[in-house]
Amino acid sequence: MNSIENENKKYYECFAFGDSPEMADELLNLVLTGKKTATVSILLEDEQTPSVGDLSLVLDGHGNPACVIKTVYLKTVKFCDLTWDMVKLEGEDENFEQWKSGNIRYWTRDSAKRGYTFTTQTPVTFERFEVIEVL
C-alpha cells in the first residue's frame, strides 16, 4: 500500500471498509456513530504494516472521503485467538458466533480475490482506532 497525500496530510492508507459499496456505507455509518472503533485485517507479505499513530482516510461506498481515523492500538493474533471482547468493538454483530461466521465468509471471499489461503490459523491484525475528523 502506498501512503496518500491529501491536503497536506499523509495517510497510511485510503480505503473503504468491506467489499461492496453497500457494506462500505453500512460500516462507515457504524464508525461515524461511534459503534465501530476497531477492525480486523489480513496483511499479505508485500503490504505495508500499520503503526500506532497512523492516519487513514476512510471512503464511503462511492469512493468519497468521509472521515479520518487514527490507529490507537494494534495486535497481531491468529484468527482463532480473537475474543468477543476484541471483536465486539467492530460494532457489527450481536454475539461472537454471529461475528465469527460472518467473518469466515468475508475472509474466504477476500482470500479468493487476493490469492492467499484463509484458515482459522491465519494471522490477523486487530486494530482499534478513533475518528479524528469527519469530512
Z-matrix of the N, CA and C atoms (Angstrom, degrees):
N
C 1 1.439
C 2 1.519 1 109.77
N 3 1.276 2 115.88 1 139.38
C 4 1.448 3 119.81 2 177.01
C 5 1.510 4 109.80 3 -101.20
N 6 1.335 5 115.08 4 143.96
C 7 1.460 6 118.45 5 174.37
C 8 1.521 7 108.09 6 -68.52
N 9 1.308 8 116.66 7 154.08
C 10 1.458 9 121.50 8 -176.67
C 11 1.519 10 108.40 9 -123.27
N 12 1.325 11 115.81 10 131.22
C 13 1.453 12 120.73 11 175.87
C 14 1.520 13 108.88 12 -89.99
N 15 1.307 14 117.62 13 133.29
C 16 1.453 15 121.73 14 179.54
C 17 1.522 16 107.52 15 -150.57
N 18 1.312 17 116.36 16 115.38
C 19 1.460 18 121.63 17 177.78
C 20 1.532 19 111.77 18 50.27
N 21 1.335 20 115.52 19 49.45
C 22 1.464 21 123.28 20 176.87
C 23 1.528 22 113.94 21 66.05
N 24 1.319 23 118.27 22 17.71
C 25 1.451 24 121.82 23 176.46
C 26 1.518 25 107.49 24 -115.63
N 27 1.308 26 116.92 25 138.00
C 28 1.451 27 120.26 26 177.87
C 29 1.525 28 108.48 27 -101.20
N 30 1.336 29 116.23 28 123.89
C 31 1.448 30 122.02 29 -177.70
C 32 1.518 31 110.56 30 -105.88
N 33 1.310 32 115.98 31 138.83
C 34 1.459 33 121.43 32 173.27
C 35 1.515 34 109.31 33 -59.65
N 36 1.328 35 116.17 34 -47.34
C 37 1.453 36 120.14 35 177.07
C 38 1.515 37 109.99 36 -152.53
N 39 1.311 38 114.54 37 163.16
C 40 1.452 39 123.69 38 175.61
C 41 1.522 40 104.35 39 -124.48
N 42 1.332 41 117.50 40 119.05
C 43 1.463 42 119.42 41 -171.96
C 44 1.522 43 111.53 42 -155.94
N 45 1.326 44 114.57 43 165.67
C 46 1.461 45 122.63 44 168.74
C 47 1.518 46 106.84 45 -115.33
N 48 1.307 47 117.31 46 141.52
C 49 1.466 48 121.04 47 175.89
C 50 1.532 49 109.21 48 -67.10
N 51 1.336 50 116.51 49 148.84
C 52 1.453 51 121.61 50 173.52
C 53 1.513 52 113.47 51 82.13
N 54 1.346 53 114.46 52 -167.26
C 55 1.463 54 118.96 53 -176.53
C 56 1.525 55 113.07 54 -131.25
N 57 1.323 56 115.88 55 23.94
C 58 1.462 57 120.72 56 174.16
C 59 1.531 58 107.87 57 -154.58
N 60 1.332 59 116.94 58 158.28
C 61 1.474 60 118.79 59 177.27
C 62 1.525 61 112.41 60 -58.11
N 63 1.326 62 117.22 61 -38.98
C 64 1.469 63 120.97 62 -179.26
C 65 1.532 64 110.84 63 -65.48
N 66 1.338 65 115.87 64 -44.33
C 67 1.461 66 119.53 65 179.30
C 68 1.526 67 110.57 66 -65.89
N 69 1.333 68 116.19 67 -38.50
C 70 1.469 69 120.16 68 178.80
C 71 1.521 70 110.80 69 -59.09
N 72 1.321 71 116.58 70 -45.89
C 73 1.470 72 120.13 71 -179.62
C 74 1.523 73 111.78 72 -67.67
N 75 1.322 74 116.52 73 -40.59
C 76 1.466 75 120.45 74 179.56
C 77 1.527 76 110.91 75 -62.59
N 78 1.331 77 116.98 76 -46.63
C 79 1.464 78 120.33 77 -178.79
C 80 1.530 79 111.29 78 -71.16
N 81 1.320 80 117.00 79 -36.79
C 82 1.465 81 120.05 80 175.56
C 83 1.522 82 110.27 81 -59.51
N 84 1.324 83 117.69 82 -42.59
C 85 1.462 84 120.82 83 177.90
C 86 1.523 85 110.96 84 -58.56
N 87 1.331 86 117.18 85 -40.71
C 88 1.474 87 120.50 86 177.36
C 89 1.530 88 110.86 87 -63.31
N 90 1.333 89 116.69 88 -38.23
C 91 1.472 90 120.66 89 177.43
C 92 1.530 91 109.86 90 -64.57
N 93 1.318 92 116.44 91 -49.06
C 94 1.469 93 120.72 92 -174.89
C 95 1.525 94 113.06 93 -68.19
N 96 1.324 95 117.65 94 -24.74
C 97 1.468 96 120.65 95 177.37
C 98 1.527 97 111.93 96 -92.16
N 99 1.327 98 117.15 97 0.56
C 100 1.458 99 121.05 98 177.58
C 101 1.514 100 115.17 99 82.86
N 102 1.330 101 117.80 100 5.22
C 103 1.467 102 120.53 101 179.30
C 104 1.523 103 112.60 102 -80.69
N 105 1.317 104 117.26 103 -28.11
C 106 1.459 105 122.32 104 -179.68
C 107 1.524 106 108.17 105 -108.92
N 108 1.326 107 115.97 106 112.58
C 109 1.472 108 120.88 107 -179.85
C 110 1.524 109 111.25 108 -126.21
N 111 1.333 110 115.79 109 13.44
C 112 1.462 111 120.24 110 179.99
C 113 1.519 112 109.32 111 -152.31
N 114 1.329 113 114.60 112 162.14
C 115 1.458 114 121.33 113 176.16
C 116 1.519 115 108.79 114 -151.12
N 117 1.311 116 114.96 115 160.23
C 118 1.459 117 122.29 116 177.19
C 119 1.520 118 107.14 117 -120.40
N 120 1.324 119 116.41 118 136.00
C 121 1.462 120 119.40 119 179.21
C 122 1.520 121 110.67 120 -139.84
N 123 1.310 122 114.32 121 160.07
C 124 1.457 123 121.64 122 174.76
C 125 1.514 124 106.73 123 -114.06
N 126 1.327 125 115.72 124 122.79
C 127 1.453 126 120.82 125 179.15
C 128 1.523 127 108.95 126 -103.77
N 129 1.318 128 115.87 127 125.34
C 130 1.453 129 120.51 128 176.90
C 131 1.525 130 109.18 129 -83.00
N 132 1.322 131 116.06 130 163.76
C 133 1.467 132 121.18 131 -173.76
C 134 1.518 133 113.86 132 -55.08
N 135 1.321 134 117.96 133 -34.11
C 136 1.472 135 120.65 134 -176.38
C 137 1.529 136 112.79 135 -89.12
N 138 1.313 137 117.84 136 5.60
C 139 1.459 138 121.10 137 -177.70
C 140 1.521 139 111.50 138 -99.55
N 141 1.315 140 115.44 139 147.12
C 142 1.453 141 123.30 140 179.04
C 143 1.523 142 110.14 141 -67.09
N 144 1.317 143 116.42 142 138.47
C 145 1.464 144 122.15 143 178.46
C 146 1.522 145 109.51 144 -88.42
N 147 1.332 146 117.89 145 132.60
C 148 1.466 147 119.31 146 178.30
C 149 1.527 148 111.54 147 -72.80
N 150 1.312 149 114.77 148 163.34
C 151 1.462 150 121.97 149 177.31
C 152 1.521 151 109.23 150 -132.41
N 153 1.312 152 115.98 151 153.15
C 154 1.458 153 120.44 152 173.16
C 155 1.528 154 107.56 153 -59.26
N 156 1.314 155 115.95 154 134.22
C 157 1.459 156 121.82 155 -178.60
C 158 1.518 157 113.41 156 99.57
N 159 1.340 158 117.82 157 -14.23
C 160 1.467 159 120.47 158 178.58
C 161 1.521 160 110.72 159 -62.96
N 162 1.328 161 115.48 160 144.64
C 163 1.455 162 122.71 161 173.62
C 164 1.520 163 108.40 162 -104.61
N 165 1.324 164 116.71 163 137.74
C 166 1.461 165 121.66 164 176.37
C 167 1.519 166 109.23 165 -128.02
N 168 1.327 167 115.09 166 142.47
C 169 1.453 168 122.14 167 177.38
C 170 1.522 169 107.62 168 -94.54
N 171 1.330 170 117.11 169 119.01
C 172 1.460 171 122.07 170 -178.88
C 173 1.527 172 108.60 171 -98.17
N 174 1.339 173 114.40 172 131.39
C 175 1.458 174 121.52 173 -178.92
C 176 1.524 175 110.77 174 -101.78
N 177 1.323 176 115.93 175 156.62
C 178 1.459 177 119.47 176 172.12
C 179 1.528 178 108.98 177 -84.55
N 180 1.314 179 116.76 178 -175.58
C 181 1.454 180 121.34 179 -176.92
C 182 1.516 181 114.86 180 -67.48
N 183 1.333 182 117.22 181 -11.11
C 184 1.464 183 121.68 182 178.20
C 185 1.524 184 111.73 183 -103.97
N 186 1.333 185 116.43 184 4.91
C 187 1.463 186 120.43 185 178.94
C 188 1.513 187 114.69 186 85.91
N 189 1.330 188 117.47 187 11.84
C 190 1.463 189 121.44 188 179.04
C 191 1.520 190 110.67 189 -88.63
N 192 1.333 191 118.60 190 138.40
C 193 1.464 192 120.86 191 175.61
C 194 1.527 193 110.68 192 -59.07
N 195 1.340 194 116.34 193 132.12
C 196 1.464 195 120.74 194 -176.87
C 197 1.523 196 112.72 195 -119.59
N 198 1.341 197 116.90 196 -39.97
C 199 1.459 198 119.49 197 179.79
C 200 1.523 199 109.85 198 -162.43
N 201 1.312 200 113.88 199 167.14
C 202 1.465 201 121.70 200 175.13
C 203 1.520 202 106.79 201 -115.10
N 204 1.335 203 115.47 202 131.24
C 205 1.462 204 120.42 203 176.28
C 206 1.522 205 109.10 204 -116.22
N 207 1.326 206 114.34 205 153.22
C 208 1.465 207 121.43 206 178.33
C 209 1.523 208 108.14 207 -118.68
N 210 1.322 209 116.40 208 129.24
C 211 1.461 210 121.55 209 176.90
C 212 1.520 211 108.49 210 -71.41
N 213 1.349 212 116.51 211 126.11
C 214 1.462 213 120.41 212 -179.15
C 215 1.526 214 112.67 213 -115.56
N 216 1.345 215 117.93 214 -12.53
C 217 1.468 216 120.81 215 -178.93
C 218 1.520 217 108.20 216 -160.67
N 219 1.324 218 116.55 217 139.10
C 220 1.461 219 122.74 218 176.83
C 221 1.513 220 109.99 219 -136.50
N 222 1.322 221 115.69 220 141.59
C 223 1.458 222 120.72 221 173.51
C 224 1.521 223 107.37 222 -151.08
N 225 1.342 224 116.49 223 131.88
C 226 1.456 225 121.18 224 176.32
C 227 1.520 226 108.40 225 -101.53
N 228 1.336 227 115.48 226 126.86
C 229 1.461 228 123.13 227 179.91
C 230 1.521 229 107.74 228 -142.14
N 231 1.324 230 116.79 229 166.74
C 232 1.455 231 120.05 230 170.74
C 233 1.529 232 107.59 231 -71.70
N 234 1.325 233 116.45 232 148.85
C 235 1.461 234 120.72 233 178.64
C 236 1.527 235 110.99 234 -50.45
N 237 1.328 236 116.79 235 -42.99
C 238 1.467 237 120.67 236 -177.20
C 239 1.527 238 112.94 237 -67.45
N 240 1.330 239 118.56 238 -13.95
C 241 1.460 240 121.92 239 -179.37
C 242 1.533 241 113.40 240 -96.27
N 243 1.335 242 116.81 241 -0.04
C 244 1.463 243 119.25 242 173.43
C 245 1.524 244 108.61 243 -66.79
N 246 1.307 245 116.32 244 145.35
C 247 1.469 246 121.05 245 -179.48
C 248 1.528 247 109.63 246 -116.11
N 249 1.327 248 115.41 247 163.36
C 250 1.456 249 120.29 248 176.41
C 251 1.525 250 110.78 249 -60.97
N 252 1.332 251 117.69 250 -37.80
C 253 1.464 252 120.10 251 178.70
C 254 1.524 253 111.45 252 -59.17
N 255 1.329 254 116.70 253 -32.17
C 256 1.461 255 120.37 254 177.72
C 257 1.530 256 110.37 255 -77.31
N 258 1.320 257 116.53 256 -57.98
C 259 1.473 258 120.62 257 -167.71
C 260 1.521 259 113.63 258 -76.22
N 261 1.324 260 118.48 259 -18.04
C 262 1.469 261 117.81 260 176.35
C 263 1.528 262 110.60 261 -64.56
N 264 1.337 263 116.80 262 -19.81
C 265 1.465 264 120.84 263 176.80
C 266 1.523 265 112.46 264 -70.22
N 267 1.352 266 116.69 265 -11.61
C 268 1.462 267 119.85 266 174.16
C 269 1.527 268 110.81 267 -73.09
N 270 1.339 269 117.20 268 -18.03
C 271 1.455 270 121.82 269 173.00
C 272 1.503 271 115.83 270 70.72
N 273 1.332 272 118.01 271 16.55
C 274 1.458 273 120.66 272 -171.62
C 275 1.525 274 115.03 273 -101.86
N 276 1.311 275 118.79 274 -25.94
C 277 1.454 276 120.63 275 -168.84
C 278 1.523 277 111.85 276 -131.76
N 279 1.333 278 115.11 277 161.39
C 280 1.464 279 122.19 278 -178.51
C 281 1.523 280 113.41 279 -84.78
N 282 1.337 281 117.23 280 -24.24
C 283 1.462 282 120.22 281 -178.39
C 284 1.519 283 110.32 282 -154.33
N 285 1.327 284 115.62 283 169.75
C 286 1.458 285 121.47 284 -174.27
C 287 1.526 286 111.96 285 -64.99
N 288 1.309 287 118.27 286 -41.71
C 289 1.466 288 120.65 287 -178.88
C 290 1.528 289 111.48 288 -63.64
N 291 1.319 290 116.61 289 -40.49
C 292 1.467 291 120.70 290 176.92
C 293 1.523 292 109.95 291 -62.44
N 294 1.329 293 116.74 292 -45.44
C 295 1.458 294 120.61 293 178.46
C 296 1.526 295 110.37 294 -61.26
N 297 1.318 296 116.43 295 -47.79
C 298 1.463 297 121.08 296 -175.79
C 299 1.523 298 111.78 297 -60.95
N 300 1.330 299 117.98 298 -47.99
C 301 1.466 300 119.99 299 -178.08
C 302 1.528 301 111.17 300 -65.44
N 303 1.319 302 117.73 301 -40.78
C 304 1.462 303 120.96 302 177.32
C 305 1.510 304 112.54 303 -64.20
N 306 1.316 305 116.61 304 -39.47
C 307 1.455 306 119.86 305 -179.33
C 308 1.523 307 112.74 306 -75.11
N 309 1.305 308 118.02 307 -32.11
C 310 1.470 309 119.49 308 173.97
C 311 1.534 310 108.87 309 -63.03
N 312 1.338 311 117.70 310 -42.46
C 313 1.466 312 120.19 311 176.69
C 314 1.536 313 110.39 312 -61.72
N 315 1.342 314 116.17 313 -45.53
C 316 1.469 315 120.23 314 -178.90
C 317 1.524 316 111.20 315 -61.34
N 318 1.336 317 117.50 316 -50.12
C 319 1.466 318 120.17 317 -176.16
C 320 1.520 319 112.13 318 -69.76
N 321 1.321 320 117.77 319 -26.79
C 322 1.465 321 120.22 320 174.07
C 323 1.529 322 109.64 321 -67.09
N 324 1.343 323 117.62 322 -43.08
C 325 1.474 324 120.85 323 175.24
C 326 1.525 325 110.42 324 -62.18
N 327 1.329 326 116.03 325 -45.63
C 328 1.465 327 121.06 326 -178.33
C 329 1.526 328 110.89 327 -61.15
N 330 1.324 329 117.06 328 -42.64
C 331 1.471 330 119.92 329 -178.20
C 332 1.523 331 111.13 330 -64.56
N 333 1.322 332 117.37 331 -35.96
C 334 1.467 333 120.51 332 177.56
C 335 1.533 334 110.58 333 -65.34
N 336 1.334 335 117.02 334 -37.87
C 337 1.469 336 121.47 335 179.89
C 338 1.525 337 112.26 336 -72.49
N 339 1.341 338 116.36 337 -40.70
C 340 1.465 339 120.45 338 -171.87
C 341 1.526 340 113.46 339 -99.58
N 342 1.330 341 118.25 340 -4.00
C 343 1.450 342 120.68 341 171.83
C 344 1.521 343 116.56 342 79.19
N 345 1.308 344 117.76 343 40.03
C 346 1.464 345 121.25 344 172.99
C 347 1.517 346 107.83 345 -129.41
N 348 1.313 347 117.22 346 171.64
C 349 1.457 348 121.78 347 178.01
C 350 1.518 349 108.31 348 -103.85
N 351 1.332 350 116.20 349 125.69
C 352 1.459 351 120.46 350 177.38
C 353 1.517 352 109.49 351 -100.86
N 354 1.323 353 115.82 352 130.36
C 355 1.469 354 122.64 353 169.75
C 356 1.526 355 106.83 354 -137.43
N 357 1.310 356 117.15 355 174.27
C 358 1.460 357 119.49 356 177.59
C 359 1.533 358 111.23 357 -69.30
N 360 1.336 359 117.38 358 -9.17
C 361 1.463 360 121.85 359 177.26
C 362 1.534 361 112.73 360 -92.54
N 363 1.323 362 116.81 361 -3.47
C 364 1.462 363 121.17 362 -178.20
C 365 1.525 364 110.62 363 -64.15
N 366 1.340 365 117.79 364 131.38
C 367 1.465 366 120.02 365 175.23
C 368 1.534 367 110.63 366 -67.06
N 369 1.321 368 115.69 367 135.97
C 370 1.459 369 122.09 368 177.75
C 371 1.528 370 108.35 369 -129.49
N 372 1.313 371 114.70 370 156.07
C 373 1.456 372 120.46 371 176.39
C 374 1.520 373 108.52 372 -105.04
N 375 1.317 374 115.71 373 119.64
C 376 1.463 375 122.57 374 174.59
C 377 1.518 376 106.61 375 -92.42
N 378 1.323 377 116.87 376 125.67
C 379 1.463 378 122.06 377 -176.09
C 380 1.519 379 110.21 378 -128.68
N 381 1.328 380 116.11 379 127.13
C 382 1.465 381 121.00 380 168.96
C 383 1.517 382 107.06 381 -98.45
N 384 1.320 383 115.48 382 144.53
C 385 1.465 384 120.05 383 -178.41
C 386 1.521 385 109.70 384 -143.30
N 387 1.311 386 114.51 385 165.55
C 388 1.473 387 120.57 386 173.04
C 389 1.515 388 108.52 387 -130.83
N 390 1.315 389 115.46 388 145.92
C 391 1.462 390 120.91 389 175.88
C 392 1.522 391 106.89 390 -77.32
N 393 1.319 392 114.78 391 126.83
C 394 1.473 393 117.31 392 178.19
C 395 1.520 394 112.74 393 -110.82
N 396 1.350 395 116.02 394 -14.57
C 397 1.458 396 118.95 395 177.78
C 398 1.525 397 109.06 396 -158.29
N 399 1.323 398 116.26 397 131.63
C 400 1.460 399 121.94 398 171.37
C 401 1.522 400 106.60 399 -100.92
N 402 1.308 401 115.68 400 131.21
C 403 1.483 402 120.24 401 -174.92
C 404 1.510 403 112.34 402 -99.66
